[in-house]
Amino acid sequence: MVKSIYRPTKITIDTRAIRKNLRTVSQRISKNQALFAVVKANGYGHGAVQIAKIAEDEGVDGFCVATIDEGIELREAGITLPILVLGLVEVSTLPVVSEYQLSIPVATTEWLDLAIQEYQRNPWKQPVAVHVALDTGMGRIGFLTSAELHHAYQRLQAPAFLFEGIFTHFATADQADTSYWLEQKEKFFAMIETLPEQPRYVHVTNSATLIWHEPLGNMVRYGVAMYGLNPSSDALDPAYPLVPALSLSSKLMQVKKLPVGSGVGYGHTYETTADEWIGTIPIGYADGYVRKLQGFHVLIEGEFCKIVGRVCMDQLMVRLPHEMPVGTRVTLVGVDGQNQITLQDMASYIGTIHYEVACLFSERVPRVYE
């Protein structure tokens, strides 16, 4: 999707906030714990390459992405630090994984058998670094039992692989009730203690674990908190300050006074109850500003202005308190005067989490780094 640089809608990323969040976490982990910055999903909507370069400058030890393509994007941007792909990959992609020196997860012995067979037919350039995934209660990917883990360990002695890491993912690290988190923690460490050797990286600590529990293992996967977002949304207060990095702004492109009884937007879902000033803003659901945000608000001159009528593909309309000049700044996420709109505010309104809201913003909206 082409970036729309000739309209005033833009996302601004405060690079100082990213740096501050990284420095905060660096002070909370020990020197023997590697810090991997998670930049999957285009850096949670913030821009993967740009955030990775900031994180690299701040001294992180590696990166986590979700797909092979995301890893390749970082490599082609000049990133040489270790990159761990968190999503499962097909055996047919292993030559590419090897070529770009990516690390990948493994979750079944069947996959390992197929990979060994493929390597015997057509060896890739260098061993593929693998991180063994353990399913301790997430139900997503990973080995369930110590017996399965030992079968996997035996296969990892093949020349096709480098046994680089082992990990799990906590399901409830961001919740007040710690009982399930403790169950997963105990199961993970009980399983890895049965191995003949430990790999280079043992990692279970994500943002939520670091904030509300303890930095376990020798590698930290620092994701949403790096962007200044609370991993629990608004369920728990973070144990230390997080500085949000993303703001979203635009401008009023048309302002007009509609008489009482005028319809606004598709479906005639809003009708003026008096003579009302209506402003049009160039952003819509194709930009990731979803239709469910009808009835939400933006900030203009420090005042909350309600979104009226359905959000269109490329535009939306707001009710203004009075006539305002065309070109007036509009804040959709961020601070204006004494008021603020957060990603969490948007998420709460539409019934989701701020992770999803940030990831929804499309490539059509330019990212500006300040």
C-alpha positions as CSV (number, residue, x, y, z in Angstrom):
1,M,0.0,0.0,0.0
2,V,1.4,3.4,-1.0
3,K,2.1,5.9,1.7
4,S,-0.1,9.0,1.5
5,I,2.5,11.7,2.1
6,Y,0.5,14.5,0.4
7,R,-2.3,14.6,3.0
8,P,-1.9,15.8,6.6
9,T,-2.7,12.5,8.4
10,K,0.4,11.0,10.0
11,I,1.7,8.9,12.8
12,T,4.4,10.5,14.9
13,I,6.8,8.2,16.8
14,D,8.6,9.8,19.7
15,T,12.0,8.1,19.5
16,R,13.0,9.5,22.9
17,A,10.2,7.5,24.4
18,I,11.4,4.3,22.8
19,R,14.9,5.0,24.1
20,K,13.6,5.7,27.6
21,N,11.6,2.5,27.8
22,L,14.6,0.5,26.6
23,R,16.9,2.2,29.2
24,T,14.4,1.5,31.9
25,V,14.3,-2.2,31.1
26,S,18.1,-2.4,30.8
27,Q,18.3,-1.2,34.4
28,R,15.9,-3.9,35.6
29,I,17.7,-7.0,34.2
30,S,21.0,-8.5,35.0
31,K,24.1,-8.3,32.9
32,N,23.9,-12.0,32.0
33,Q,20.4,-11.6,30.6
34,A,20.2,-10.9,26.8
35,L,17.6,-8.3,25.8
36,F,15.7,-9.0,22.6
37,A,13.5,-6.3,21.2
38,V,10.3,-7.6,19.7
39,V,9.5,-5.7,16.4
40,K,7.0,-8.1,14.9
41,A,3.9,-6.8,13.0
42,N,5.9,-3.7,11.8
43,G,7.0,-3.0,15.3
44,Y,3.5,-3.1,16.7
45,G,2.6,-0.5,14.0
46,H,5.4,1.8,15.0
47,G,7.8,0.7,12.1
48,A,10.0,-2.4,12.4
49,V,13.2,-1.2,10.8
50,Q,13.2,2.2,12.4
51,I,12.5,0.8,15.9
52,A,15.1,-1.9,15.4
53,K,17.8,0.6,14.5
54,I,16.9,2.7,17.6
55,A,17.0,-0.5,19.7
56,E,20.3,-1.6,18.1
57,D,21.8,1.9,19.0
58,E,20.6,1.3,22.6
59,G,22.6,-1.9,22.8
60,V,20.0,-4.7,22.6
61,D,21.3,-8.2,21.9
62,G,18.8,-9.3,19.3
63,F,15.3,-9.1,17.8
64,C,12.1,-11.1,17.7
65,V,9.8,-11.1,14.7
66,A,6.8,-13.2,13.8
67,T,7.6,-14.4,10.2
68,I,10.6,-15.2,8.0
69,D,9.8,-12.2,5.8
70,E,10.0,-9.8,8.8
71,G,13.4,-11.2,9.6
72,I,14.5,-10.8,6.0
73,E,13.4,-7.1,6.1
74,L,15.7,-6.5,9.1
75,R,18.6,-8.3,7.5
76,E,18.2,-6.3,4.2
77,A,18.1,-3.1,6.3
78,G,21.5,-3.9,7.6
79,I,20.6,-5.5,11.0
80,T,23.3,-8.1,11.8
81,L,22.2,-9.0,15.4
82,P,20.5,-12.3,16.1
83,I,16.9,-12.5,14.9
84,L,14.4,-15.0,16.3
85,V,11.3,-15.8,14.3
86,L,8.5,-16.6,16.8
87,G,6.1,-18.3,14.3
88,L,6.4,-21.8,13.0
89,V,7.9,-22.2,9.6
90,E,7.5,-24.8,6.8
91,V,10.4,-27.2,6.1
92,S,10.6,-26.0,2.6
93,T,11.7,-22.5,3.8
94,L,14.8,-23.8,5.7
95,P,17.3,-22.9,3.0
96,V,16.1,-19.3,3.2
97,V,16.2,-19.4,7.0
98,S,19.8,-20.6,6.8
99,E,20.8,-18.0,4.1
100,Y,19.5,-15.1,6.2
101,Q,20.8,-16.5,9.5
102,L,17.5,-16.5,11.3
103,S,16.6,-18.6,14.3
104,I,13.3,-20.4,14.4
105,P,11.1,-22.3,16.8
106,V,10.4,-26.1,16.7
107,A,7.3,-27.7,18.1
108,T,7.0,-31.3,16.9
109,T,9.2,-34.3,16.3
110,E,7.4,-34.9,13.0
111,W,8.7,-31.5,11.8
112,L,12.2,-32.3,12.9
113,D,12.1,-35.7,11.0
114,L,10.9,-34.0,7.8
115,A,13.6,-31.3,8.2
116,I,16.3,-33.9,8.6
117,Q,15.1,-35.8,5.5
118,E,15.1,-32.6,3.5
119,Y,18.6,-31.7,4.7
120,Q,19.9,-35.1,3.7
121,R,18.5,-34.6,0.2
122,N,19.6,-31.0,-0.2
123,P,21.8,-29.6,2.7
124,W,21.5,-25.9,3.4
125,K,24.6,-23.7,3.8
126,Q,24.9,-23.7,7.6
127,P,23.0,-25.3,10.5
128,V,19.7,-23.6,11.3
129,A,19.5,-22.3,14.8
130,V,16.4,-23.5,16.6
131,H,14.6,-22.6,19.8
132,V,12.5,-25.5,21.2
133,A,9.0,-24.3,22.1
134,L,7.4,-25.9,25.2
135,D,3.6,-25.7,25.6
136,T,3.2,-25.2,29.4
137,G,-0.3,-24.0,29.2
138,M,-0.8,-21.6,26.3
139,G,-2.2,-24.3,24.0
140,R,-0.6,-22.6,21.0
141,I,2.7,-24.2,19.9
142,G,5.3,-26.4,21.6
143,F,6.0,-29.8,23.1
144,L,3.8,-30.9,26.0
145,T,5.8,-33.5,27.8
146,S,9.4,-34.2,28.9
147,A,9.4,-37.4,26.8
148,E,8.6,-35.4,23.7
149,L,11.3,-32.9,24.6
150,H,13.9,-35.6,24.9
151,H,12.9,-37.1,21.5
152,A,13.3,-33.6,20.0
153,Y,16.7,-33.2,21.7
154,Q,18.0,-36.4,20.1
155,R,17.0,-35.2,16.7
156,L,18.6,-31.8,17.3
157,Q,22.0,-33.5,17.3
158,A,21.7,-33.8,13.6
159,P,24.1,-31.5,11.5
160,A,21.1,-29.7,10.1
161,F,20.5,-27.8,13.4
162,L,22.1,-25.7,16.1
163,F,20.2,-26.1,19.4
164,E,20.2,-22.4,20.4
165,G,17.3,-21.8,22.7
166,I,14.3,-23.1,24.6
167,F,11.2,-21.1,25.7
168,T,7.6,-20.9,26.6
169,H,5.0,-18.2,26.6
170,F,2.9,-17.3,29.7
171,A,-0.8,-17.0,29.2
172,T,-1.6,-14.9,32.3
173,A,1.5,-12.9,33.2
174,D,-0.6,-9.7,32.9
175,Q,-3.2,-10.8,35.4
176,A,-3.5,-10.2,39.1
177,D,-4.1,-13.9,39.8
178,T,-0.6,-15.4,39.6
179,S,-1.6,-19.1,40.2
180,Y,-1.6,-20.1,36.5
181,W,1.5,-18.2,35.9
182,L,3.2,-20.1,38.7
183,E,2.0,-23.4,37.3
184,Q,3.5,-22.6,33.9
185,K,6.7,-21.4,35.4
186,E,7.2,-24.6,37.4
187,K,6.3,-26.8,34.5
188,F,8.8,-25.1,32.2
189,F,11.8,-25.3,34.6
190,A,11.0,-28.9,35.6
191,M,11.0,-29.9,31.9
192,I,14.3,-28.2,31.0
193,E,16.1,-29.6,34.1
194,T,15.7,-33.0,32.5
195,L,17.8,-32.1,29.5
196,P,21.5,-33.2,29.2
197,E,22.5,-29.7,28.4
198,Q,21.0,-26.2,28.4
199,P,21.1,-24.2,25.2
200,R,22.5,-20.7,24.9
201,Y,19.1,-19.0,25.5
202,V,16.5,-19.9,28.0
203,H,13.6,-17.5,27.8
204,V,10.2,-17.0,29.3
205,T,10.3,-13.4,30.2
206,N,8.1,-11.1,28.1
207,S,7.0,-7.5,29.0
208,A,4.3,-8.6,31.4
209,T,6.6,-11.1,33.3
210,L,9.2,-8.4,33.6
211,I,6.8,-5.8,34.9
212,W,4.8,-7.8,37.4
213,H,6.9,-10.9,38.2
214,E,10.7,-11.4,37.8
215,P,13.1,-11.6,34.9
216,L,13.5,-15.4,34.6
217,G,16.0,-17.1,32.3
218,N,18.9,-15.5,30.5
219,M,17.0,-13.8,27.7
220,V,14.1,-11.2,27.8
221,R,11.6,-10.7,25.0
222,Y,10.7,-7.1,25.3
223,G,7.7,-6.3,23.3
224,V,4.7,-4.0,23.9
225,A,6.3,-2.2,26.9
226,M,9.1,-1.0,24.7
227,Y,6.5,1.1,22.9
228,G,5.2,2.5,26.2
229,L,2.0,0.4,26.3
230,N,0.8,-1.4,29.4
231,P,0.8,-5.2,28.7
232,S,-2.4,-5.7,30.8
233,S,-4.2,-2.8,29.0
234,D,-5.9,-1.2,32.0
235,A,-6.3,-4.2,34.3
236,L,-3.1,-3.6,36.3
237,D,-0.9,-0.5,36.8
238,P,2.7,-1.0,35.6
239,A,5.3,-1.4,38.2
240,Y,7.4,1.3,36.6
241,P,6.6,4.2,34.2
242,L,6.1,3.5,30.5
243,V,6.2,6.3,28.0
244,P,3.9,6.0,25.0
245,A,5.7,6.6,21.7
246,L,2.9,6.8,19.2
247,S,0.6,9.7,18.4
248,L,-1.8,10.2,15.4
249,S,-2.8,13.5,14.0
250,S,-4.5,15.1,11.0
251,K,-6.2,18.4,10.0
252,L,-9.6,19.7,9.3
253,M,-10.1,19.6,5.5
254,Q,-13.6,21.1,5.3
255,V,-15.8,22.9,7.8
256,K,-19.4,23.6,7.2
257,K,-22.6,24.5,9.1
258,L,-25.3,22.0,8.5
259,P,-28.9,22.9,9.3
260,V,-31.1,21.0,11.8
261,G,-32.3,17.7,10.4
262,S,-29.3,17.1,8.1
263,G,-27.9,13.6,7.6
264,V,-24.2,12.8,8.1
265,G,-22.4,9.8,6.6
266,Y,-23.4,6.5,5.1
267,G,-26.6,4.9,6.2
268,H,-28.0,8.2,7.6
269,T,-27.0,7.0,11.1
270,Y,-26.6,10.5,12.4
271,E,-28.9,13.5,12.0
272,T,-28.2,17.0,13.3
273,T,-30.5,18.0,16.1
274,A,-29.7,21.7,15.6
275,D,-27.6,23.8,13.3
276,E,-24.2,22.1,13.8
277,W,-20.7,22.8,12.6
278,I,-19.3,19.6,11.0
279,G,-15.6,19.1,10.2
280,T,-14.2,16.5,7.8
281,I,-10.9,14.7,8.6
282,P,-8.9,12.7,6.0
283,I,-8.7,9.3,7.8
284,G,-10.9,6.2,7.6
285,Y,-11.1,2.5,8.0
286,A,-8.6,1.9,5.1
287,D,-6.1,3.6,7.4
288,G,-7.0,1.4,10.3
289,Y,-9.3,3.9,12.0
290,V,-12.2,1.4,12.1
291,R,-15.9,1.9,11.6
292,K,-16.6,0.9,15.2
293,L,-15.1,4.2,16.3
294,Q,-18.3,6.0,15.3
295,G,-19.4,8.0,18.4
296,F,-15.8,8.1,19.8
297,H,-14.0,11.5,19.7
298,V,-11.0,13.4,18.6
299,L,-9.2,16.4,20.1
300,I,-9.3,19.8,18.4
301,E,-8.0,22.9,20.1
302,G,-7.9,20.8,23.3
303,E,-11.6,20.0,23.2
304,F,-13.2,16.6,22.6
305,C,-15.2,16.5,19.4
306,K,-17.5,13.6,18.7
307,I,-17.3,11.4,15.6
308,V,-20.7,11.6,13.9
309,G,-22.0,9.3,11.2
310,R,-20.2,6.2,10.1
311,V,-16.4,6.3,9.6
312,C,-15.8,6.1,5.9
313,M,-13.0,4.3,4.1
314,D,-10.9,7.5,3.8
315,Q,-12.7,10.2,5.8
316,L,-14.7,10.8,8.9
317,M,-16.8,13.7,10.2
318,V,-16.9,15.3,13.7
319,R,-19.2,17.7,15.4
320,L,-17.4,20.9,16.2
321,P,-18.2,23.2,19.2
322,H,-18.1,26.2,16.9
323,E,-16.6,27.2,13.5
324,M,-13.0,26.4,13.2
325,P,-10.5,27.2,10.4
326,V,-9.7,24.6,7.7
327,G,-6.3,23.3,8.4
328,T,-6.8,23.2,12.2
329,R,-4.8,20.4,13.8
330,V,-6.7,17.3,14.9
331,T,-5.3,14.9,17.5
332,L,-6.7,11.3,17.2
333,V,-4.1,9.8,19.5
334,G,-2.0,11.9,21.8
335,V,-2.1,15.0,24.0
336,D,-3.8,18.3,23.1
337,G,-4.0,21.0,25.8
338,Q,-5.2,19.5,29.1
339,N,-6.7,16.4,27.4
340,Q,-5.4,13.1,26.0
341,I,-6.6,10.2,23.8
342,T,-4.7,7.0,24.2
343,L,-4.6,3.8,22.2
344,Q,-6.2,2.2,25.3
345,D,-9.0,4.7,25.1
346,M,-9.7,3.6,21.5
347,A,-9.3,0.0,22.4
348,S,-11.7,0.2,25.3
349,Y,-14.3,1.9,23.2
350,I,-14.3,-0.8,20.5
351,G,-13.9,-3.7,22.9
352,T,-10.4,-4.8,22.1
353,I,-6.8,-4.3,23.3
354,H,-4.4,-1.5,22.3
355,Y,-2.0,-4.1,20.7
356,E,-4.7,-4.6,18.0
357,V,-5.4,-0.9,17.6
358,A,-1.7,-0.1,17.0
359,C,-1.3,-2.9,14.5
360,L,-4.4,-1.8,12.6
361,F,-2.9,1.4,11.4
362,S,-2.1,0.8,7.7
363,E,1.0,1.6,5.7
364,R,-1.0,4.3,4.0
365,V,-0.4,6.5,7.1
366,P,3.2,7.8,7.0
367,R,5.3,7.3,10.1
368,V,7.4,10.3,11.2
369,Y,10.2,9.8,13.7
370,E,11.1,12.7,16.0
